[in-house]
């Protein structure tokens, strides 16, 4: 399954890069990319674990940039 989500309050491109790297390290993630300009996150993972992967991605992003929010 591949889904795209929007960011709110994504502060800088460096933080976006750090978030992308952290999300790619989550077990079950096939691919992940963040477009800083468009404020979009695209995650690809298996259907069976997608919700768990998304939850971990949200936590990883909050850890890097606490004010940032992924619009689910």
N, CA, C and O atoms as a GROMACS GRO file, in nm:
protein
  288
    1UNK      N    1   0.086  -0.117   0.000
    1UNK     CA    2   0.000   0.000   0.000
    1UNK      C    3   0.091   0.124   0.000
    1UNK      O    4   0.192   0.129   0.070
    2UNK      N    5   0.052   0.220  -0.079
    2UNK     CA    6   0.126   0.345  -0.087
    2UNK      C    7   0.029   0.459  -0.062
    2UNK      O    8  -0.074   0.470  -0.128
    3UNK      N    9   0.064   0.545   0.035
    3UNK     CA   10  -0.023   0.658   0.067
    3UNK      C   11   0.061   0.784   0.084
    3UNK      O   12   0.179   0.779   0.118
    4UNK      N   13  -0.005   0.897   0.057
    4UNK     CA   14   0.060   1.027   0.072
    4UNK      C   15  -0.016   1.108   0.176
    4UNK      O   16  -0.139   1.110   0.178
    5UNK      N   17   0.060   1.175   0.262
    5UNK     CA   18   0.004   1.256   0.369
    5UNK      C   19   0.064   1.396   0.364
    5UNK      O   20   0.173   1.416   0.310
    6UNK      N   21  -0.008   1.490   0.419
    6UNK     CA   22   0.036   1.629   0.423
    6UNK      C   23   0.097   1.660   0.560
    6UNK      O   24   0.057   1.604   0.661
    7UNK      N   25   0.193   1.750   0.560
    7UNK     CA   26   0.253   1.798   0.685
    7UNK      C   27   0.195   1.934   0.722
    7UNK      O   28   0.161   2.014   0.634
    8UNK      N   29   0.185   1.961   0.849
    8UNK     CA   30   0.158   2.094   0.902
    8UNK      C   31   0.279   2.134   0.984
    8UNK      O   32   0.332   2.054   1.062
    9UNK      N   33   0.324   2.257   0.967
    9UNK     CA   34   0.434   2.315   1.043
    9UNK      C   35   0.567   2.241   1.025
    9UNK      O   36   0.643   2.224   1.120
   10UNK      N   37   0.594   2.198   0.902
   10UNK     CA   38   0.724   2.139   0.871
   10UNK      C   39   0.823   2.253   0.857
   10UNK      O   40   0.813   2.334   0.765
   11UNK      N   41   0.918   2.261   0.949
   11UNK     CA   42   1.003   2.378   0.963
   11UNK      C   43   1.114   2.396   0.863
   11UNK      O   44   1.132   2.506   0.809
   12UNK      N   45   1.191   2.290   0.836
   12UNK     CA   46   1.306   2.309   0.748
   12UNK      C   47   1.337   2.183   0.669
   12UNK      O   48   1.294   2.074   0.705
   13UNK      N   49   1.411   2.200   0.561
   13UNK     CA   50   1.445   2.089   0.473
   13UNK      C   51   1.536   1.989   0.544
   13UNK      O   52   1.528   1.869   0.520
   14UNK      N   53   1.623   2.039   0.630
   14UNK     CA   54   1.713   1.949   0.703
   14UNK      C   55   1.634   1.855   0.793
   14UNK      O   56   1.662   1.735   0.798
   15UNK      N   57   1.535   1.907   0.863
   15UNK     CA   58   1.450   1.823   0.948
   15UNK      C   59   1.371   1.723   0.864
   15UNK      O   60   1.355   1.608   0.903
   16UNK      N   61   1.323   1.766   0.749
   16UNK     CA   62   1.251   1.676   0.659
   16UNK      C   63   1.340   1.561   0.615
   16UNK      O   64   1.294   1.446   0.608
   17UNK      N   65   1.465   1.590   0.587
   17UNK     CA   66   1.560   1.487   0.547
   17UNK      C   67   1.584   1.388   0.662
   17UNK      O   68   1.590   1.267   0.640
   18UNK      N   69   1.598   1.440   0.783
   18UNK     CA   70   1.617   1.354   0.900
   18UNK      C   71   1.495   1.266   0.923
   18UNK      O   72   1.508   1.149   0.959
   19UNK      N   73   1.375   1.322   0.904
   19UNK     CA   74   1.252   1.245   0.921
   19UNK      C   75   1.244   1.133   0.816
   19UNK      O   76   1.210   1.019   0.849
   20UNK      N   77   1.276   1.166   0.693
   20UNK     CA   78   1.272   1.068   0.586
   20UNK      C   79   1.365   0.951   0.617
   20UNK      O   80   1.327   0.835   0.600
   21UNK      N   81   1.485   0.981   0.662
   21UNK     CA   82   1.582   0.877   0.698
   21UNK      C   83   1.528   0.790   0.811
   21UNK      O   84   1.539   0.668   0.806
   22UNK      N   85   1.470   0.852   0.914
   22UNK     CA   86   1.415   0.777   1.027
   22UNK      C   87   1.300   0.687   0.985
   22UNK      O   88   1.290   0.573   1.030
   23UNK      N   89   1.213   0.737   0.899
   23UNK     CA   90   1.098   0.658   0.853
   23UNK      C   91   1.145   0.539   0.769
   23UNK      O   92   1.088   0.430   0.780
   24UNK      N   93   1.245   0.559   0.687
   24UNK     CA   94   1.296   0.450   0.603
   24UNK      C   95   1.352   0.335   0.687
   24UNK      O   96   1.354   0.221   0.641
   25UNK      N   97   1.398   0.364   0.809
   25UNK     CA   98   1.456   0.262   0.897
   25UNK      C   99   1.349   0.180   0.971
   25UNK      O  100   1.383   0.080   1.034
   26UNK      N  101   1.224   0.221   0.964
   26UNK     CA  102   1.116   0.149   1.033
   26UNK      C  103   1.092   0.015   0.963
   26UNK      O  104   1.081   0.009   0.840
   27UNK      N  105   1.084  -0.092   1.043
   27UNK     CA  106   1.056  -0.224   0.987
   27UNK      C  107   0.924  -0.223   0.913
   27UNK      O  108   0.824  -0.173   0.964
   28UNK      N  109   0.923  -0.278   0.793
   28UNK     CA  110   0.801  -0.286   0.714
   28UNK      C  111   0.788  -0.178   0.608
   28UNK      O  112   0.702  -0.187   0.521
   29UNK      N  113   0.873  -0.076   0.614
   29UNK     CA  114   0.867   0.033   0.516
   29UNK      C  115   0.940  -0.011   0.389
   29UNK      O  116   1.059  -0.044   0.393
   30UNK      N  117   0.870  -0.010   0.277
   30UNK     CA  118   0.931  -0.042   0.148
   30UNK      C  119   1.001   0.082   0.092
   30UNK      O  120   1.112   0.074   0.040
   31UNK      N  121   0.934   0.197   0.105
   31UNK     CA  122   0.994   0.323   0.062
   31UNK      C  123   0.925   0.438   0.136
   31UNK      O  124   0.811   0.427   0.180
   32UNK      N  125   0.998   0.547   0.147
   32UNK     CA  126   0.945   0.668   0.210
   32UNK      C  127   1.015   0.788   0.149
   32UNK      O  128   1.136   0.786   0.126
   33UNK      N  129   0.937   0.893   0.122
   33UNK     CA  130   0.997   1.015   0.071
   33UNK      C  131   0.918   1.135   0.122
   33UNK      O  132   0.796   1.130   0.138
   34UNK      N  133   0.990   1.242   0.145
   34UNK     CA  134   0.929   1.367   0.189
   34UNK      C  135   0.965   1.474   0.087
   34UNK      O  136   1.082   1.494   0.054
   35UNK      N  137   0.863   1.542   0.038
   35UNK     CA  138   0.883   1.656  -0.050
   35UNK      C  139   0.864   1.780   0.036
   35UNK      O  140   0.752   1.816   0.072
   36UNK      N  141   0.975   1.844   0.070
   36UNK     CA  142   0.970   1.959   0.160
   36UNK      C  143   0.890   2.075   0.101
   36UNK      O  144   0.811   2.138   0.172
   37UNK      N  145   0.908   2.102  -0.026
   37UNK     CA  146   0.839   2.214  -0.090
   37UNK      C  147   0.687   2.194  -0.088
   37UNK      O  148   0.612   2.287  -0.057
   38UNK      N  149   0.642   2.074  -0.120
   38UNK     CA  150   0.499   2.043  -0.124
   38UNK      C  151   0.443   2.006   0.013
   38UNK      O  152   0.321   1.994   0.031
   39UNK      N  153   0.533   1.986   0.111
   39UNK     CA  154   0.493   1.944   0.246
   39UNK      C  155   0.416   1.812   0.242
   39UNK      O  156   0.310   1.798   0.303
   40UNK      N  157   0.472   1.713   0.168
   40UNK     CA  158   0.406   1.583   0.150
   40UNK      C  159   0.500   1.470   0.192
   40UNK      O  160   0.620   1.474   0.168
   41UNK      N  161   0.440   1.369   0.254
   41UNK     CA  162   0.509   1.246   0.291
   41UNK      C  163   0.443   1.132   0.216
   41UNK      O  164   0.321   1.117   0.220
   42UNK      N  165   0.523   1.051   0.148
   42UNK     CA  166   0.472   0.932   0.081
   42UNK      C  167   0.539   0.811   0.144
   42UNK      O  168   0.661   0.801   0.150
   43UNK      N  169   0.455   0.719   0.192
   43UNK     CA  170   0.504   0.597   0.256
   43UNK      C  171   0.447   0.477   0.180
   43UNK      O  172   0.330   0.475   0.141
   44UNK      N  173   0.533   0.378   0.160
   44UNK     CA  174   0.488   0.252   0.101
   44UNK      C  175   0.526   0.140   0.196
   44UNK      O  176   0.642   0.126   0.236
   45UNK      N  177   0.425   0.058   0.232
   45UNK     CA  178   0.446  -0.056   0.321
   45UNK      C  179   0.338  -0.159   0.292
   45UNK      O  180   0.238  -0.130   0.226
   46UNK      N  181   0.358  -0.279   0.343
   46UNK     CA  182   0.258  -0.384   0.323
   46UNK      C  183   0.129  -0.347   0.395
   46UNK      O  184   0.131  -0.285   0.501
   47UNK      N  185   0.017  -0.387   0.336
   47UNK     CA  186  -0.115  -0.356   0.393
   47UNK      C  187  -0.128  -0.402   0.538
   47UNK      O  188  -0.184  -0.330   0.621
   48UNK      N  189  -0.078  -0.521   0.568
   48UNK     CA  190  -0.095  -0.581   0.700
   48UNK      C  191  -0.029  -0.500   0.812
   48UNK      O  192  -0.075  -0.504   0.926
   49UNK      N  193   0.077  -0.428   0.780
   49UNK     CA  194   0.150  -0.354   0.883
   49UNK      C  195   0.144  -0.203   0.862
   49UNK      O  196   0.212  -0.128   0.933
   50UNK      N  197   0.065  -0.157   0.767
   50UNK     CA  198   0.066  -0.014   0.732
   50UNK      C  199   0.029   0.076   0.850
   50UNK      O  200   0.096   0.177   0.872
   51UNK      N  201  -0.075   0.042   0.925
   51UNK     CA  202  -0.116   0.126   1.038
   51UNK      C  203  -0.007   0.136   1.144
   51UNK      O  204   0.017   0.242   1.201
   52UNK      N  205   0.059   0.024   1.170
   52UNK     CA  206   0.169   0.022   1.267
   52UNK      C  207   0.286   0.108   1.217
   52UNK      O  208   0.345   0.184   1.294
   53UNK      N  209   0.318   0.094   1.090
   53UNK     CA  210   0.426   0.173   1.030
   53UNK      C  211   0.394   0.322   1.038
   53UNK      O  212   0.480   0.404   1.072
   54UNK      N  213   0.270   0.357   1.007
   54UNK     CA  214   0.229   0.497   1.011
   54UNK      C  215   0.240   0.554   1.152
   54UNK      O  216   0.285   0.667   1.170
   55UNK      N  217   0.199   0.476   1.250
   55UNK     CA  218   0.208   0.519   1.390
   55UNK      C  219   0.354   0.546   1.429
   55UNK      O  220   0.384   0.646   1.495
   56UNK      N  221   0.443   0.456   1.389
   56UNK     CA  222   0.586   0.474   1.418
   56UNK      C  223   0.643   0.594   1.343
   56UNK      O  224   0.730   0.664   1.396
   57UNK      N  225   0.595   0.619   1.222
   57UNK     CA  226   0.641   0.734   1.144
   57UNK      C  227   0.600   0.864   1.211
   57UNK      O  228   0.679   0.958   1.218
   58UNK      N  229   0.478   0.869   1.261
   58UNK     CA  230   0.431   0.988   1.333
   58UNK      C  231   0.520   1.014   1.455
   58UNK      O  232   0.559   1.128   1.480
   59UNK      N  233   0.551   0.911   1.530
   59UNK     CA  234   0.636   0.926   1.650
   59UNK      C  235   0.777   0.971   1.612
   59UNK      O  236   0.835   1.055   1.679
   60UNK      N  237   0.830   0.915   1.504
   60UNK     CA  238   0.965   0.953   1.459
   60UNK      C  239   0.970   1.100   1.420
   60UNK      O  240   1.065   1.170   1.453
   61UNK      N  241   0.868   1.146   1.350
   61UNK     CA  242   0.863   1.287   1.309
   61UNK      C  243   0.849   1.379   1.429
   61UNK      O  244   0.914   1.484   1.434
   62UNK      N  245   0.766   1.342   1.525
   62UNK     CA  246   0.748   1.425   1.647
   62UNK      C  247   0.879   1.436   1.724
   62UNK      O  248   0.909   1.540   1.782
   63UNK      N  249   0.956   1.328   1.725
   63UNK     CA  250   1.083   1.327   1.798
   63UNK      C  251   1.183   1.425   1.734
   63UNK      O  252   1.259   1.490   1.805
   64UNK      N  253   1.181   1.434   1.602
   64UNK     CA  254   1.273   1.521   1.530
   64UNK      C  255   1.226   1.666   1.532
   64UNK      O  256   1.305   1.757   1.556
   65UNK      N  257   1.097   1.688   1.507
   65UNK     CA  258   1.042   1.822   1.505
   65UNK      C  259   0.906   1.821   1.579
   65UNK      O  260   0.803   1.793   1.518
   66UNK      N  261   0.908   1.850   1.709
   66UNK     CA  262   0.788   1.836   1.793
   66UNK      C  263   0.664   1.914   1.746
   66UNK      O  264   0.552   1.871   1.770
   67UNK      N  265   0.682   2.027   1.680
   67UNK     CA  266   0.568   2.108   1.637
   67UNK      C  267   0.506   2.058   1.506
   67UNK      O  268   0.395   2.098   1.471
   68UNK      N  269   0.576   1.971   1.436
   68UNK     CA  270   0.530   1.921   1.307
   68UNK      C  271   0.421   1.815   1.326
   68UNK      O  272   0.425   1.737   1.421
   69UNK      N  273   0.325   1.815   1.235
   69UNK     CA  274   0.215   1.720   1.243
   69UNK      C  275   0.188   1.660   1.106
   69UNK      O  276   0.185   1.731   1.005
   70UNK      N  277   0.167   1.528   1.104
   70UNK     CA  278   0.127   1.461   0.981
   70UNK      C  279  -0.025   1.458   0.982
   70UNK      O  280  -0.086   1.407   1.076
   71UNK      N  281  -0.086   1.512   0.879
   71UNK     CA  282  -0.232   1.516   0.869
   71UNK      C  283  -0.279   1.379   0.819
   71UNK      O  284  -0.252   1.341   0.705
   72UNK      N  285  -0.349   1.308   0.906
   72UNK     CA  286  -0.393   1.172   0.870
   72UNK      C  287  -0.533   1.173   0.813
   72UNK      O  288  -0.585   1.067   0.778
   0.00000   0.00000   0.00000
